[in-house]
Amino acid sequence: MTADKSKKIKARVNRISGQIGGIGKMIDDERYCLEILDQIAAARSALDALGVEILSSHLESCVIGHGTDSQHESARPLTPEQLVEEVRLTLGRFLK
């Protein structure tokens, strides 16, 4: 992952963290339940978007880039069949 992409992802994580903290404050302030649920939905959506970004990066650098100069430095040596299985398992976990 490039430094620029990593910086953008960290900024997203920080925003999501702020959203979660805001939900806790809303609960402390005894805000209307539907307002809290709206914020939970927004945080869930933000987490999904973050997951898609990280999954896309994984596919680019660890799957498509496997065995090339663009391979992520932490990528494990895997056969093509193992790469497909890793993607299948990752999607299974992410889409639950």
VENSULJO-V825607 format. One record per run of one state. SS is the DSSP state (hx for helix, st for strand, lp for the rest). FROM is the first residue (numbers start at 1). TO is the last residue. If there is no record, write none. Layout:
BEGIN
{{SS & FROM & TO} {SS & FROM & TO}}
END
This chain:
BEGIN
{{lp & 1 & 2} {hx & 3 & 28} {lp & 29 & 32} {hx & 33 & 64} {lp & 65 & 79} {hx & 80 & 94} {lp & 95 & 96}}
END
